[in-house]
Amino acid sequence: MQASLLGISEGAPVLSLERVTRDQHGRLFEYTWAIYRGDRYRLVSHLTLDGPPDEVTPRVTPTL
């Protein structure tokens, strides 16, 4: 079903993202699941060994 909605053939590569957001008490208040066409987006992530893990900010950008 997702392939037809995205206008791609069944089995084509996709980027699937899942996000869970919690409040200050650890309670879930938002859940998001998104699928993007694999030929239209690029995932860029800069990793470092310095600092805490929460400083890593991946970005998803459309390709032109």
Protein Blocks (a to p, Z undefined) as FASTA:
>chain_A
ZZmmnopaehiacdddddddddfkopafbdcdddddfklcccdddddfedjfklpccddd
ddZZ
